[in-house]
Amino acid sequence: MTTTSSAGVQDELLGILAAATGIPATLVTSDPDSKLEELGLDSLAAMELHAGVKSRFNVLIPEEEALAMSFTQVCAYVIERLGNA
């Protein structure tokens, strides 16, 4: 099933982020504008996030950019690219 709503995409991204990185969803949702690196994302976790998003949404998030992005920015990035697909 394909998720098309923004809320659905955000929920799925939250799940991917939590599963790939071990960052608790509550930490991300309590401050969605914090950079993922500040929440504990490292380069290996960025690779796992990249792979999870690519697998689920067929959207590429550059691993080096993921560290500097917030969850809000990741969501916007993916939703924008899904809209342009």
PyMOL Python script that loads the backbone (N, CA, C, O; Angstrom):
from pymol import cmd

cmd.read_pdbstr("""\
ATOM      1  N   MET A   1       0.844  -1.187   0.000  1.00  0.00           N
ATOM      2  CA  MET A   1       0.000   0.000   0.000  1.00  0.00           C
ATOM      3  C   MET A   1       0.884   1.244   0.000  1.00  0.00           C
ATOM      4  O   MET A   1       1.850   1.327   0.758  1.00  0.00           O
ATOM      5  N   THR A   2       0.554   2.186  -0.834  1.00  0.00           N
ATOM      6  CA  THR A   2       1.345   3.397  -0.946  1.00  0.00           C
ATOM      7  C   THR A   2       0.743   4.483  -0.067  1.00  0.00           C
ATOM      8  O   THR A   2      -0.463   4.731  -0.091  1.00  0.00           O
ATOM      9  N   THR A   3       1.608   5.124   0.707  1.00  0.00           N
ATOM     10  CA  THR A   3       1.173   6.227   1.551  1.00  0.00           C
ATOM     11  C   THR A   3       1.314   7.510   0.756  1.00  0.00           C
ATOM     12  O   THR A   3       2.379   7.790   0.204  1.00  0.00           O
ATOM     13  N   THR A   4       0.243   8.294   0.694  1.00  0.00           N
ATOM     14  CA  THR A   4       0.311   9.535  -0.064  1.00  0.00           C
ATOM     15  C   THR A   4       0.091  10.761   0.801  1.00  0.00           C
ATOM     16  O   THR A   4       0.468  11.864   0.404  1.00  0.00           O
ATOM     17  N   SER A   5      -0.512  10.598   1.981  1.00  0.00           N
ATOM     18  CA  SER A   5      -0.755  11.765   2.815  1.00  0.00           C
ATOM     19  C   SER A   5       0.522  12.160   3.544  1.00  0.00           C
ATOM     20  O   SER A   5       1.378  11.322   3.828  1.00  0.00           O
ATOM     21  N   SER A   6       0.634  13.438   3.838  1.00  0.00           N
ATOM     22  CA  SER A   6       1.808  13.936   4.557  1.00  0.00           C
ATOM     23  C   SER A   6       1.944  13.265   5.914  1.00  0.00           C
ATOM     24  O   SER A   6       3.044  12.890   6.321  1.00  0.00           O
ATOM     25  N   ALA A   7       0.818  13.115   6.617  1.00  0.00           N
ATOM     26  CA  ALA A   7       0.856  12.486   7.943  1.00  0.00           C
ATOM     27  C   ALA A   7       1.298  11.030   7.831  1.00  0.00           C
ATOM     28  O   ALA A   7       2.063  10.546   8.665  1.00  0.00           O
ATOM     29  N   GLY A   8       0.822  10.336   6.807  1.00  0.00           N
ATOM     30  CA  GLY A   8       1.222   8.949   6.606  1.00  0.00           C
ATOM     31  C   GLY A   8       2.700   8.823   6.301  1.00  0.00           C
ATOM     32  O   GLY A   8       3.369   7.925   6.813  1.00  0.00           O
ATOM     33  N   VAL A   9       3.213   9.712   5.474  1.00  0.00           N
ATOM     34  CA  VAL A   9       4.640   9.715   5.144  1.00  0.00           C
ATOM     35  C   VAL A   9       5.452  10.008   6.407  1.00  0.00           C
ATOM     36  O   VAL A   9       6.458   9.347   6.664  1.00  0.00           O
ATOM     37  N   GLN A  10       5.025  10.983   7.183  1.00  0.00           N
ATOM     38  CA  GLN A  10       5.738  11.319   8.421  1.00  0.00           C
ATOM     39  C   GLN A  10       5.771  10.137   9.370  1.00  0.00           C
ATOM     40  O   GLN A  10       6.810   9.848   9.965  1.00  0.00           O
ATOM     41  N   ASP A  11       4.645   9.448   9.520  1.00  0.00           N
ATOM     42  CA  ASP A  11       4.590   8.279  10.401  1.00  0.00           C
ATOM     43  C   ASP A  11       5.540   7.188   9.923  1.00  0.00           C
ATOM     44  O   ASP A  11       6.258   6.585  10.722  1.00  0.00           O
ATOM     45  N   GLU A  12       5.540   6.939   8.623  1.00  0.00           N
ATOM     46  CA  GLU A  12       6.430   5.911   8.086  1.00  0.00           C
ATOM     47  C   GLU A  12       7.894   6.316   8.237  1.00  0.00           C
ATOM     48  O   GLU A  12       8.738   5.483   8.568  1.00  0.00           O
ATOM     49  N   LEU A  13       8.195   7.582   7.996  1.00  0.00           N
ATOM     50  CA  LEU A  13       9.572   8.051   8.162  1.00  0.00           C
ATOM     51  C   LEU A  13      10.022   7.951   9.615  1.00  0.00           C
ATOM     52  O   LEU A  13      11.173   7.614   9.892  1.00  0.00           O
ATOM     53  N   LEU A  14       9.128   8.238  10.523  1.00  0.00           N
ATOM     54  CA  LEU A  14       9.447   8.116  11.940  1.00  0.00           C
ATOM     55  C   LEU A  14       9.787   6.669  12.278  1.00  0.00           C
ATOM     56  O   LEU A  14      10.735   6.406  13.018  1.00  0.00           O
ATOM     57  N   GLY A  15       9.020   5.741  11.738  1.00  0.00           N
ATOM     58  CA  GLY A  15       9.299   4.328  11.942  1.00  0.00           C
ATOM     59  C   GLY A  15      10.630   3.907  11.343  1.00  0.00           C
ATOM     60  O   GLY A  15      11.392   3.172  11.971  1.00  0.00           O
ATOM     61  N   ILE A  16      10.912   4.369  10.134  1.00  0.00           N
ATOM     62  CA  ILE A  16      12.191   4.051   9.479  1.00  0.00           C
ATOM     63  C   ILE A  16      13.339   4.615  10.293  1.00  0.00           C
ATOM     64  O   ILE A  16      14.335   3.931  10.526  1.00  0.00           O
ATOM     65  N   LEU A  17      13.205   5.858  10.725  1.00  0.00           N
ATOM     66  CA  LEU A  17      14.262   6.499  11.505  1.00  0.00           C
ATOM     67  C   LEU A  17      14.514   5.753  12.806  1.00  0.00           C
ATOM     68  O   LEU A  17      15.662   5.483  13.160  1.00  0.00           O
ATOM     69  N   ALA A  18      13.453   5.424  13.510  1.00  0.00           N
ATOM     70  CA  ALA A  18      13.597   4.721  14.784  1.00  0.00           C
ATOM     71  C   ALA A  18      14.224   3.342  14.581  1.00  0.00           C
ATOM     72  O   ALA A  18      15.108   2.944  15.340  1.00  0.00           O
ATOM     73  N   ALA A  19      13.771   2.614  13.562  1.00  0.00           N
ATOM     74  CA  ALA A  19      14.288   1.266  13.317  1.00  0.00           C
ATOM     75  C   ALA A  19      15.738   1.285  12.844  1.00  0.00           C
ATOM     76  O   ALA A  19      16.543   0.449  13.253  1.00  0.00           O
ATOM     77  N   ALA A  20      16.061   2.234  11.989  1.00  0.00           N
ATOM     78  CA  ALA A  20      17.397   2.271  11.398  1.00  0.00           C
ATOM     79  C   ALA A  20      18.446   2.841  12.340  1.00  0.00           C
ATOM     80  O   ALA A  20      19.627   2.507  12.241  1.00  0.00           O
ATOM     81  N   THR A  21      18.017   3.692  13.245  1.00  0.00           N
ATOM     82  CA  THR A  21      18.998   4.421  14.046  1.00  0.00           C
ATOM     83  C   THR A  21      18.943   4.121  15.528  1.00  0.00           C
ATOM     84  O   THR A  21      19.911   4.365  16.249  1.00  0.00           O
ATOM     85  N   GLY A  22      17.825   3.596  15.990  1.00  0.00           N
ATOM     86  CA  GLY A  22      17.668   3.378  17.423  1.00  0.00           C
ATOM     87  C   GLY A  22      17.280   4.632  18.185  1.00  0.00           C
ATOM     88  O   GLY A  22      17.157   4.600  19.409  1.00  0.00           O
ATOM     89  N   ILE A  23      17.086   5.736  17.477  1.00  0.00           N
ATOM     90  CA  ILE A  23      16.639   6.972  18.120  1.00  0.00           C
ATOM     91  C   ILE A  23      15.165   6.792  18.483  1.00  0.00           C
ATOM     92  O   ILE A  23      14.351   6.526  17.598  1.00  0.00           O
ATOM     93  N   PRO A  24      14.802   6.930  19.751  1.00  0.00           N
ATOM     94  CA  PRO A  24      13.399   6.752  20.123  1.00  0.00           C
ATOM     95  C   PRO A  24      12.492   7.760  19.416  1.00  0.00           C
ATOM     96  O   PRO A  24      12.821   8.940  19.293  1.00  0.00           O
ATOM     97  N   ALA A  25      11.350   7.264  18.959  1.00  0.00           N
ATOM     98  CA  ALA A  25      10.397   8.129  18.260  1.00  0.00           C
ATOM     99  C   ALA A  25       9.990   9.309  19.125  1.00  0.00           C
ATOM    100  O   ALA A  25       9.781  10.410  18.615  1.00  0.00           O
ATOM    101  N   THR A  26       9.876   9.090  20.436  1.00  0.00           N
ATOM    102  CA  THR A  26       9.461  10.179  21.323  1.00  0.00           C
ATOM    103  C   THR A  26      10.495  11.297  21.346  1.00  0.00           C
ATOM    104  O   THR A  26      10.137  12.467  21.481  1.00  0.00           O
ATOM    105  N   LEU A  27      11.770  10.951  21.216  1.00  0.00           N
ATOM    106  CA  LEU A  27      12.820  11.972  21.183  1.00  0.00           C
ATOM    107  C   LEU A  27      12.697  12.808  19.918  1.00  0.00           C
ATOM    108  O   LEU A  27      12.842  14.030  19.953  1.00  0.00           O
ATOM    109  N   VAL A  28      12.433  12.151  18.819  1.00  0.00           N
ATOM    110  CA  VAL A  28      12.298  12.862  17.548  1.00  0.00           C
ATOM    111  C   VAL A  28      11.063  13.747  17.554  1.00  0.00           C
ATOM    112  O   VAL A  28      11.130  14.907  17.145  1.00  0.00           O
ATOM    113  N   THR A  29       9.940  13.216  18.011  1.00  0.00           N
ATOM    114  CA  THR A  29       8.696  13.988  17.978  1.00  0.00           C
ATOM    115  C   THR A  29       8.668  15.101  19.018  1.00  0.00           C
ATOM    116  O   THR A  29       7.930  16.074  18.865  1.00  0.00           O
ATOM    117  N   SER A  30       9.467  14.966  20.077  1.00  0.00           N
ATOM    118  CA  SER A  30       9.492  16.033  21.082  1.00  0.00           C
ATOM    119  C   SER A  30      10.222  17.265  20.573  1.00  0.00           C
ATOM    120  O   SER A  30       9.971  18.371  21.052  1.00  0.00           O
ATOM    121  N   ASP A  31      11.122  17.095  19.611  1.00  0.00           N
ATOM    122  CA  ASP A  31      11.851  18.224  19.041  1.00  0.00           C
ATOM    123  C   ASP A  31      12.155  17.929  17.565  1.00  0.00           C
ATOM    124  O   ASP A  31      13.308  17.682  17.210  1.00  0.00           O
ATOM    125  N   PRO A  32      11.135  17.954  16.713  1.00  0.00           N
ATOM    126  CA  PRO A  32      11.319  17.556  15.314  1.00  0.00           C
ATOM    127  C   PRO A  32      12.208  18.490  14.500  1.00  0.00           C
ATOM    128  O   PRO A  32      12.581  18.163  13.374  1.00  0.00           O
ATOM    129  N   ASP A  33      12.550  19.650  15.059  1.00  0.00           N
ATOM    130  CA  ASP A  33      13.397  20.586  14.325  1.00  0.00           C
ATOM    131  C   ASP A  33      14.870  20.486  14.721  1.00  0.00           C
ATOM    132  O   ASP A  33      15.699  21.223  14.187  1.00  0.00           O
ATOM    133  N   SER A  34      15.206  19.592  15.644  1.00  0.00           N
ATOM    134  CA  SER A  34      16.612  19.351  15.987  1.00  0.00           C
ATOM    135  C   SER A  34      17.273  18.595  14.849  1.00  0.00           C
ATOM    136  O   SER A  34      16.653  17.737  14.221  1.00  0.00           O
ATOM    137  N   LYS A  35      18.513  18.910  14.588  1.00  0.00           N
ATOM    138  CA  LYS A  35      19.268  18.185  13.575  1.00  0.00           C
ATOM    139  C   LYS A  35      19.393  16.730  14.025  1.00  0.00           C
ATOM    140  O   LYS A  35      19.572  16.452  15.211  1.00  0.00           O
ATOM    141  N   LEU A  36      19.297  15.815  13.077  1.00  0.00           N
ATOM    142  CA  LEU A  36      19.376  14.397  13.416  1.00  0.00           C
ATOM    143  C   LEU A  36      20.702  14.050  14.078  1.00  0.00           C
ATOM    144  O   LEU A  36      20.756  13.175  14.943  1.00  0.00           O
ATOM    145  N   GLU A  37      21.758  14.725  13.680  1.00  0.00           N
ATOM    146  CA  GLU A  37      23.066  14.503  14.305  1.00  0.00           C
ATOM    147  C   GLU A  37      23.012  14.859  15.791  1.00  0.00           C
ATOM    148  O   GLU A  37      23.627  14.180  16.613  1.00  0.00           O
ATOM    149  N   GLU A  38      22.285  15.911  16.134  1.00  0.00           N
ATOM    150  CA  GLU A  38      22.142  16.313  17.536  1.00  0.00           C
ATOM    151  C   GLU A  38      21.357  15.284  18.334  1.00  0.00           C
ATOM    152  O   GLU A  38      21.513  15.184  19.551  1.00  0.00           O
ATOM    153  N   LEU A  39      20.507  14.512  17.643  1.00  0.00           N
ATOM    154  CA  LEU A  39      19.718  13.478  18.305  1.00  0.00           C
ATOM    155  C   LEU A  39      20.474  12.151  18.396  1.00  0.00           C
ATOM    156  O   LEU A  39      19.978  11.188  18.980  1.00  0.00           O
ATOM    157  N   GLY A  40      21.668  12.106  17.819  1.00  0.00           N
ATOM    158  CA  GLY A  40      22.488  10.903  17.922  1.00  0.00           C
ATOM    159  C   GLY A  40      22.721  10.165  16.619  1.00  0.00           C
ATOM    160  O   GLY A  40      23.328   9.093  16.629  1.00  0.00           O
ATOM    161  N   LEU A  41      22.264  10.695  15.507  1.00  0.00           N
ATOM    162  CA  LEU A  41      22.492  10.057  14.215  1.00  0.00           C
ATOM    163  C   LEU A  41      23.973  10.135  13.871  1.00  0.00           C
ATOM    164  O   LEU A  41      24.564  11.214  13.897  1.00  0.00           O
ATOM    165  N   ASP A  42      24.570   8.996  13.551  1.00  0.00           N
ATOM    166  CA  ASP A  42      25.955   8.983  13.099  1.00  0.00           C
ATOM    167  C   ASP A  42      25.995   8.560  11.635  1.00  0.00           C
ATOM    168  O   ASP A  42      24.948   8.337  11.028  1.00  0.00           O
ATOM    169  N   SER A  43      27.180   8.449  11.066  1.00  0.00           N
ATOM    170  CA  SER A  43      27.278   8.173   9.633  1.00  0.00           C
ATOM    171  C   SER A  43      26.718   6.799   9.272  1.00  0.00           C
ATOM    172  O   SER A  43      26.112   6.649   8.211  1.00  0.00           O
ATOM    173  N   LEU A  44      26.902   5.804  10.118  1.00  0.00           N
ATOM    174  CA  LEU A  44      26.339   4.484   9.843  1.00  0.00           C
ATOM    175  C   LEU A  44      24.813   4.537   9.877  1.00  0.00           C
ATOM    176  O   LEU A  44      24.149   3.973   9.007  1.00  0.00           O
ATOM    177  N   ALA A  45      24.268   5.208  10.870  1.00  0.00           N
ATOM    178  CA  ALA A  45      22.813   5.351  10.964  1.00  0.00           C
ATOM    179  C   ALA A  45      22.274   6.158   9.781  1.00  0.00           C
ATOM    180  O   ALA A  45      21.172   5.891   9.302  1.00  0.00           O
ATOM    181  N   ALA A  46      23.036   7.133   9.311  1.00  0.00           N
ATOM    182  CA  ALA A  46      22.620   7.916   8.141  1.00  0.00           C
ATOM    183  C   ALA A  46      22.531   7.009   6.917  1.00  0.00           C
ATOM    184  O   ALA A  46      21.628   7.164   6.095  1.00  0.00           O
ATOM    185  N   MET A  47      23.462   6.064   6.792  1.00  0.00           N
ATOM    186  CA  MET A  47      23.422   5.108   5.686  1.00  0.00           C
ATOM    187  C   MET A  47      22.176   4.226   5.790  1.00  0.00           C
ATOM    188  O   MET A  47      21.541   3.924   4.779  1.00  0.00           O
ATOM    189  N   GLU A  48      21.830   3.817   7.003  1.00  0.00           N
ATOM    190  CA  GLU A  48      20.655   2.974   7.208  1.00  0.00           C
ATOM    191  C   GLU A  48      19.368   3.753   6.928  1.00  0.00           C
ATOM    192  O   GLU A  48      18.422   3.213   6.356  1.00  0.00           O
ATOM    193  N   LEU A  49      19.339   5.012   7.330  1.00  0.00           N
ATOM    194  CA  LEU A  49      18.191   5.867   7.023  1.00  0.00           C
ATOM    195  C   LEU A  49      18.062   6.027   5.507  1.00  0.00           C
ATOM    196  O   LEU A  49      16.967   5.901   4.959  1.00  0.00           O
ATOM    197  N   HIS A  50      19.160   6.300   4.844  1.00  0.00           N
ATOM    198  CA  HIS A  50      19.203   6.441   3.393  1.00  0.00           C
ATOM    199  C   HIS A  50      18.630   5.187   2.729  1.00  0.00           C
ATOM    200  O   HIS A  50      17.795   5.285   1.829  1.00  0.00           O
ATOM    201  N   ALA A  51      19.078   4.012   3.173  1.00  0.00           N
ATOM    202  CA  ALA A  51      18.631   2.748   2.581  1.00  0.00           C
ATOM    203  C   ALA A  51      17.146   2.504   2.849  1.00  0.00           C
ATOM    204  O   ALA A  51      16.423   2.040   1.966  1.00  0.00           O
ATOM    205  N   GLY A  52      16.691   2.814   4.063  1.00  0.00           N
ATOM    206  CA  GLY A  52      15.291   2.609   4.407  1.00  0.00           C
ATOM    207  C   GLY A  52      14.359   3.505   3.603  1.00  0.00           C
ATOM    208  O   GLY A  52      13.310   3.061   3.135  1.00  0.00           O
ATOM    209  N   VAL A  53      14.742   4.755   3.447  1.00  0.00           N
ATOM    210  CA  VAL A  53      13.914   5.707   2.684  1.00  0.00           C
ATOM    211  C   VAL A  53      13.922   5.335   1.204  1.00  0.00           C
ATOM    212  O   VAL A  53      12.894   5.418   0.532  1.00  0.00           O
ATOM    213  N   LYS A  54      15.076   4.928   0.703  1.00  0.00           N
ATOM    214  CA  LYS A  54      15.156   4.522  -0.700  1.00  0.00           C
ATOM    215  C   LYS A  54      14.300   3.290  -0.946  1.00  0.00           C
ATOM    216  O   LYS A  54      13.587   3.217  -1.947  1.00  0.00           O
ATOM    217  N   SER A  55      14.367   2.326  -0.042  1.00  0.00           N
ATOM    218  CA  SER A  55      13.607   1.087  -0.191  1.00  0.00           C
ATOM    219  C   SER A  55      12.100   1.345  -0.139  1.00  0.00           C
ATOM    220  O   SER A  55      11.347   0.806  -0.950  1.00  0.00           O
ATOM    221  N   ARG A  56      11.670   2.155   0.801  1.00  0.00           N
ATOM    222  CA  ARG A  56      10.232   2.375   1.002  1.00  0.00           C
ATOM    223  C   ARG A  56       9.626   3.363   0.008  1.00  0.00           C
ATOM    224  O   ARG A  56       8.542   3.129  -0.526  1.00  0.00           O
ATOM    225  N   PHE A  57      10.336   4.471  -0.238  1.00  0.00           N
ATOM    226  CA  PHE A  57       9.767   5.557  -1.040  1.00  0.00           C
ATOM    227  C   PHE A  57      10.457   5.768  -2.385  1.00  0.00           C
ATOM    228  O   PHE A  57       9.985   6.553  -3.206  1.00  0.00           O
ATOM    229  N   ASN A  58      11.574   5.071  -2.616  1.00  0.00           N
ATOM    230  CA  ASN A  58      12.378   5.276  -3.821  1.00  0.00           C
ATOM    231  C   ASN A  58      12.837   6.734  -3.935  1.00  0.00           C
ATOM    232  O   ASN A  58      12.858   7.320  -5.017  1.00  0.00           O
ATOM    233  N   VAL A  59      13.201   7.292  -2.787  1.00  0.00           N
ATOM    234  CA  VAL A  59      13.718   8.656  -2.707  1.00  0.00           C
ATOM    235  C   VAL A  59      15.114   8.576  -2.102  1.00  0.00           C
ATOM    236  O   VAL A  59      15.326   7.891  -1.101  1.00  0.00           O
ATOM    237  N   LEU A  60      16.052   9.270  -2.705  1.00  0.00           N
ATOM    238  CA  LEU A  60      17.427   9.267  -2.217  1.00  0.00           C
ATOM    239  C   LEU A  60      17.693  10.492  -1.353  1.00  0.00           C
ATOM    240  O   LEU A  60      17.553  11.629  -1.805  1.00  0.00           O
ATOM    241  N   ILE A  61      18.076  10.245  -0.110  1.00  0.00           N
ATOM    242  CA  ILE A  61      18.533  11.320   0.767  1.00  0.00           C
ATOM    243  C   ILE A  61      20.040  11.169   0.849  1.00  0.00           C
ATOM    244  O   ILE A  61      20.521  10.160   1.363  1.00  0.00           O
ATOM    245  N   PRO A  62      20.798  12.131   0.362  1.00  0.00           N
ATOM    246  CA  PRO A  62      22.252  12.014   0.451  1.00  0.00           C
ATOM    247  C   PRO A  62      22.684  11.818   1.903  1.00  0.00           C
ATOM    248  O   PRO A  62      22.314  12.591   2.787  1.00  0.00           O
ATOM    249  N   GLU A  63      23.477  10.766   2.130  1.00  0.00           N
ATOM    250  CA  GLU A  63      23.878  10.415   3.493  1.00  0.00           C
ATOM    251  C   GLU A  63      24.551  11.574   4.210  1.00  0.00           C
ATOM    252  O   GLU A  63      24.307  11.800   5.396  1.00  0.00           O
ATOM    253  N   GLU A  64      25.396  12.308   3.498  1.00  0.00           N
ATOM    254  CA  GLU A  64      26.119  13.408   4.137  1.00  0.00           C
ATOM    255  C   GLU A  64      25.185  14.554   4.506  1.00  0.00           C
ATOM    256  O   GLU A  64      25.472  15.304   5.439  1.00  0.00           O
ATOM    257  N   GLU A  65      24.076  14.703   3.793  1.00  0.00           N
ATOM    258  CA  GLU A  65      23.108  15.744   4.117  1.00  0.00           C
ATOM    259  C   GLU A  65      22.190  15.338   5.254  1.00  0.00           C
ATOM    260  O   GLU A  65      21.692  16.193   5.987  1.00  0.00           O
ATOM    261  N   ALA A  66      21.960  14.040   5.408  1.00  0.00           N
ATOM    262  CA  ALA A  66      21.033  13.556   6.433  1.00  0.00           C
ATOM    263  C   ALA A  66      21.468  13.988   7.825  1.00  0.00           C
ATOM    264  O   ALA A  66      20.623  14.298   8.665  1.00  0.00           O
ATOM    265  N   LEU A  67      22.745  14.012   8.079  1.00  0.00           N
ATOM    266  CA  LEU A  67      23.251  14.398   9.400  1.00  0.00           C
ATOM    267  C   LEU A  67      22.866  15.821   9.762  1.00  0.00           C
ATOM    268  O   LEU A  67      22.627  16.129  10.930  1.00  0.00           O
ATOM    269  N   ALA A  68      22.806  16.684   8.767  1.00  0.00           N
ATOM    270  CA  ALA A  68      22.527  18.095   9.012  1.00  0.00           C
ATOM    271  C   ALA A  68      21.043  18.431   8.914  1.00  0.00           C
ATOM    272  O   ALA A  68      20.646  19.576   9.129  1.00  0.00           O
ATOM    273  N   MET A  69      20.227  17.433   8.590  1.00  0.00           N
ATOM    274  CA  MET A  69      18.794  17.674   8.429  1.00  0.00           C
ATOM    275  C   MET A  69      18.054  17.376   9.730  1.00  0.00           C
ATOM    276  O   MET A  69      18.495  16.560  10.539  1.00  0.00           O
ATOM    277  N   SER A  70      16.938  18.043   9.913  1.00  0.00           N
ATOM    278  CA  SER A  70      16.038  17.718  11.026  1.00  0.00           C
ATOM    279  C   SER A  70      14.994  16.733  10.507  1.00  0.00           C
ATOM    280  O   SER A  70      14.885  16.514   9.300  1.00  0.00           O
ATOM    281  N   PHE A  71      14.232  16.144  11.418  1.00  0.00           N
ATOM    282  CA  PHE A  71      13.159  15.250  10.996  1.00  0.00           C
ATOM    283  C   PHE A  71      12.160  16.010  10.129  1.00  0.00           C
ATOM    284  O   PHE A  71      11.673  15.480   9.131  1.00  0.00           O
ATOM    285  N   THR A  72      11.857  17.235  10.503  1.00  0.00           N
ATOM    286  CA  THR A  72      10.950  18.071   9.715  1.00  0.00           C
ATOM    287  C   THR A  72      11.475  18.246   8.298  1.00  0.00           C
ATOM    288  O   THR A  72      10.709  18.174   7.338  1.00  0.00           O
ATOM    289  N   GLN A  73      12.772  18.474   8.163  1.00  0.00           N
ATOM    290  CA  GLN A  73      13.380  18.652   6.843  1.00  0.00           C
ATOM    291  C   GLN A  73      13.383  17.352   6.040  1.00  0.00           C
ATOM    292  O   GLN A  73      13.154  17.368   4.830  1.00  0.00           O
ATOM    293  N   VAL A  74      13.639  16.238   6.704  1.00  0.00           N
ATOM    294  CA  VAL A  74      13.600  14.943   6.023  1.00  0.00           C
ATOM    295  C   VAL A  74      12.197  14.696   5.467  1.00  0.00           C
ATOM    296  O   VAL A  74      12.037  14.287   4.317  1.00  0.00           O
ATOM    297  N   CYS A  75      11.195  14.946   6.292  1.00  0.00           N
ATOM    298  CA  CYS A  75       9.807  14.765   5.848  1.00  0.00           C
ATOM    299  C   CYS A  75       9.503  15.643   4.641  1.00  0.00           C
ATOM    300  O   CYS A  75       8.954  15.165   3.648  1.00  0.00           O
ATOM    301  N   ALA A  76       9.851  16.906   4.718  1.00  0.00           N
ATOM    302  CA  ALA A  76       9.590  17.834   3.621  1.00  0.00           C
ATOM    303  C   ALA A  76      10.321  17.400   2.350  1.00  0.00           C
ATOM    304  O   ALA A  76       9.767  17.475   1.253  1.00  0.00           O
ATOM    305  N   TYR A  77      11.559  16.949   2.502  1.00  0.00           N
ATOM    306  CA  TYR A  77      12.377  16.492   1.372  1.00  0.00           C
ATOM    307  C   TYR A  77      11.691  15.318   0.673  1.00  0.00           C
ATOM    308  O   TYR A  77      11.541  15.316  -0.549  1.00  0.00           O
ATOM    309  N   VAL A  78      11.280  14.328   1.452  1.00  0.00           N
ATOM    310  CA  VAL A  78      10.659  13.130   0.879  1.00  0.00           C
ATOM    311  C   VAL A  78       9.300  13.477   0.266  1.00  0.00           C
ATOM    312  O   VAL A  78       9.006  13.061  -0.855  1.00  0.00           O
ATOM    313  N   ILE A  79       8.481  14.225   0.980  1.00  0.00           N
ATOM    314  CA  ILE A  79       7.149  14.578   0.482  1.00  0.00           C
ATOM    315  C   ILE A  79       7.261  15.378  -0.813  1.00  0.00           C
ATOM    316  O   ILE A  79       6.483  15.162  -1.743  1.00  0.00           O
ATOM    317  N   GLU A  80       8.214  16.292  -0.881  1.00  0.00           N
ATOM    318  CA  GLU A  80       8.412  17.088  -2.103  1.00  0.00           C
ATOM    319  C   GLU A  80       8.767  16.181  -3.285  1.00  0.00           C
ATOM    320  O   GLU A  80       8.242  16.344  -4.386  1.00  0.00           O
ATOM    321  N   ARG A  81       9.661  15.233  -3.038  1.00  0.00           N
ATOM    322  CA  ARG A  81      10.077  14.344  -4.144  1.00  0.00           C
ATOM    323  C   ARG A  81       8.971  13.372  -4.528  1.00  0.00           C
ATOM    324  O   ARG A  81       8.861  13.001  -5.697  1.00  0.00           O
ATOM    325  N   LEU A  82       8.163  12.959  -3.586  1.00  0.00           N
ATOM    326  CA  LEU A  82       7.029  12.100  -3.918  1.00  0.00           C
ATOM    327  C   LEU A  82       6.014  12.857  -4.765  1.00  0.00           C
ATOM    328  O   LEU A  82       5.374  12.284  -5.646  1.00  0.00           O
ATOM    329  N   GLY A  83       5.877  14.138  -4.492  1.00  0.00           N
ATOM    330  CA  GLY A  83       4.957  14.969  -5.268  1.00  0.00           C
ATOM    331  C   GLY A  83       5.431  15.209  -6.674  1.00  0.00           C
ATOM    332  O   GLY A  83       4.634  15.486  -7.570  1.00  0.00           O
ATOM    333  N   ASN A  84       6.747  15.103  -6.874  1.00  0.00           N
ATOM    334  CA  ASN A  84       7.327  15.334  -8.196  1.00  0.00           C
ATOM    335  C   ASN A  84       7.528  14.043  -8.974  1.00  0.00           C
ATOM    336  O   ASN A  84       8.019  14.054 -10.102  1.00  0.00           O
ATOM    337  N   ALA A  85       7.140  12.926  -8.355  1.00  0.00           N
ATOM    338  CA  ALA A  85       7.378  11.622  -9.001  1.00  0.00           C
ATOM    339  C   ALA A  85       6.393  11.375 -10.120  1.00  0.00           C
ATOM    340  O   ALA A  85       6.446  10.331 -10.770  1.00  0.00           O
TER     341      ALA A  85
END
""", "prot")
cmd.dss("prot")
cmd.show_as("cartoon", "prot")
cmd.util.cbc("prot")
cmd.orient("prot")
